[in-house]
Amino acid sequence: MFRSPYPDVVIPDISVVDYVLQRAPEFGEKAALIDGVTGTTLSYDELASGIRRAAGGLAQRGLAKGDVLAIYSPNTLYYPVAFHGAAYAGGVVTTVNPLYTSGELAKQLRDARARFLITAGPFVDKAREAAAEAGGIEKIFTFDGAPGTTPFSALLDSEELENPPQIDPATDLVALPYSSGTTGLSKGVMLTHRNLVANMAQLLGTRSLVRELKKDDTLIAVLPFFHIYGLLVIMTNALSRGAAIVVLPHFDLEQFLKAVQDYGVTFAHLVPPIVIALAKHPMVSEYDLSSIEGINSGAAPLGGELARQLEERLGCVVSQGYGLTETSPVTHAAPNKKRGDSSHSTIGPCLPNTEVRIVDTATGEDLGPGDRGEVWIRGPQVMAGYLNNPEATAETIDDEGWLHTGDIGYVDENTYCYIVDRVKELIKFKGFQVAPAELEALLLTHPQIRDVAVVRSPDEDAGEVPKAFVVGDESLSADEVMSFVAERVSPHKKVRRVEFVDQIPKAASGKILRRVLIDQETARVSAEAGAASAKSKVVS
């Protein structure tokens, strides 16, 4: 077993909102949130008042302790106000990918038993369809006050909630993001107030090696708030430190670069596809990004060479972290105080109050430094479990509280961890999880498809893309297969490569032998890359 090199930290026994706002009076008129497109700003005073007013408005409209409110929207200036307002009123917030279809949204609303829904104008029609299909939604609000809806601003016109419900941080839920976990379809991840407060306290406890966020920092929020990475690491943790957050609705390279330049962004939490763009796109040279002191990449593995390229181009520190939705999310953070002082491929040591085991997947025995096995994690940031799914919870967290990540890694002599492969079958497209089982079930509804397997296929830009191996009629084309899926799922779940085969390799039990297909696909992509490189050398 490996323990954190950092001393344990005291975890405050308070709610998430109390933790975030405890220093708000100190920060006062300082900017908390800045709309990166319009320049509209909310100060810490306005943030605190807005949260309490939103809580009051929701309580007046019937939101009670334990009720679920869904947010189905891109990043907006008032997303943090909505989240923390619902939390202050005792509610539980389930965050939803705004690219979800109405059917996907309805499924999450139904499973979470949501009573309230907040969205934005462009998504109102899908939100209404989903609400009607799911049932149980009593009120729909829109951030931008779309015609025919109740504007979110109506909540802000309410009186501040003076007597919020009593919260038990250890047991009361506050966030319900959805994750596919290590296997299977999307499940609600039950995160308590203590889970989120613990993770923020743990991050603060790494400041001897990891650059501490300060009130003079300006972060950029281009990663979605519906994802736990954006929700906790950017939106919630940064506000607890007094930093300013420049909010963007989505990633557009030119818009991102302009915002960094115009607002003097000092720190950026990113994902590998954005790192690739910053390291390679010629447009980057047209902007002054000298204000950036540090970049942290997460949500998917980042190649060490790419991290080094970006450091050289921008002259800032580039490091990696690791976590899961099920761990609130951070479990590891690489040192980033001094440029070039550690391997770029490490995710660093585990956070304070966190234990790690590397376990042989065949024998279940613990492994020592340098040996590769499945990463198991135990700590106060580990979720309470999966909503309405005790079986999946028991498969993921054992009786001793160890969360089995499904990732293969090793720990070196300095307690630094490295993720080298994945046991789990999930595909990570630009940091978003895609469950093969969901796509297979959908494809098998096509009348011309007899059998199918979906696996990850390496991709330079996205990291991984879904590829379908299809046993189908001779008249069926790859374009038809991809279109069939694209019409029925959100964009990140699209099948982007198709190969027709005579049969799908399976074990005697009938289980798909995905490793056979993954190895085959990895070899094919590697061979094509090698051939392209050889051709380039000949030409040059």
C-alpha positions, 0 to 999 in steps of 0.5 A: 500500500502507498500513502501520500507523502503529504501530511493528512489535512483536517477536513472542515465539517461544513457544507460545500457552500459554506466552504466556498463562501467562507472568505467571500466577505474578505474578497468583497468587490473583487471579480469572482466570475467574468463572462469571457465573451461579453465582459460582464462580471460578478463580484464575490459580494454579488456571488454570495448574495446571488447564491442566497437569493437563488436559494430563497427563490427555489425554496419559495417554489417548493425545493426542499432538502434532498430534492434534485435540480438538473442543470442542462446548459453550457457554461454561463456566468450564473451556472455557479450561482445556480449550483450553489444556490440549489445546494444552499437550499438543501438540494442535490444538483444533477449536471447534464451534458447540454449535447444530450438528446432529449431521450438521453436527458429524459433518462437522466431526469427520470433516474435522478428523480429531478423536480426542477430543471434549469437550461438555456434558450437553444436547449429549451425544446429538448428540455421540454420534450425530455421533461414530458417524457421523464415526468416529475419536472415541476418547473423549467427555468432558463438562464437567458430568459427564453420566451415562454419560460421562467427566467433564472433572474426571477430567482435572483429577485427573491429574498435571501434564504435566511434559515437554510436546512441543516446539512450533515456533510457526511451523509447529505448529497450535493452533487449527482453527476453521471458517469459510466464508471469502470463498466456499463452504462451511465450511472448517477454518482452520489457525492456528499458535501463532505466528498467535495469539501474533502477534495478541496481541502486535499488540494490545498494540502498539496501546496508544498509541491503543487502551485497554490491558487491565490486570490490574484489568480485568473483561471479560464473555465472552458471545460464544462461545468457539468463535468466533475473536473470543471465543476469541482476543480475550476468552478468550486475550488477556485471560488473558495480561493478568491480567484477570478474565473473567466467563463466561456460557453465552449471551446473555440480556439480563437475565442480561448486565445483572445480571452487568455490575452484580454483577461490575463489568465494565469492558470488553465485546467485543460484536457489533452485535445486543447493541449494539442491545439495549443502546442501545434496550431499556428494561430497560437503565435498570434496572441500574447499568452505570457500571463499563463504561469501553469497548465494542468491537464486531466480527464485523459492521459497526456503524452509526456512529449506533448507536455514538453512541447507546450512548455517550450512554446508557452514558457509555463509549467505543464503538469498532469493530475488524475481522478474519477467522477467517483472520487470527487474527482482528484486523487493525484496531482503532479508537482508543478511549482518548478518547470521541468522538475519531474517527468511529464508523464507522471500524475504525481503522488496521491493527495493527502488523506489518500491511500493507493494500492497497486493490485495484480488483476489475476491474483489480487495480491498487492504489488510493489514499486515499479510493478504494474497492476490495477489502481485501487484508491481509498480516501474521504473523496470516494463517492457514497455509491451509485444511485439506485444501483447497489450492484454496481456500487459493490463491484466498484467499492469493496467492503474495506472501502477501496475503489477499484479504478479499472486503470492499470498503473504503477508507483515508483520509488518516490511514490509518484504514480503513472497510468499506463493502460486501462482495464475498463472498456470505456472510450475517452473521446476528448475526455468524455466517456463513451460506453461501448455497451450503449452503442452496441445496443443501439447498433443492434437495433439496425435491421442490417446489422447482425453483430457488433463490437465497439472499441476505442481506436487511437486518434491523435486529436481526440485521444480515442474515438469509437470504432465499430466492428460490424457483421452486417449485410453486404449492401450496408455501408460505413456511412450508413452505420455512422449516420444511424448512430449520429442521429440518435446520440450526442456528438461525443458518442458518434461512431467515427470509424467502421470496419466490416468483419465476418464475425466478432471474437468472443469467449465461450461465455459469449463475452466479446474479446475486446482486447483482441480488437483493441490490439488489432486496431492499435497495431493498424494505427501504429503501422499507418503512422509508421508508413506515413513517417517513412514516406515523409522522410523519403519525400524530404 
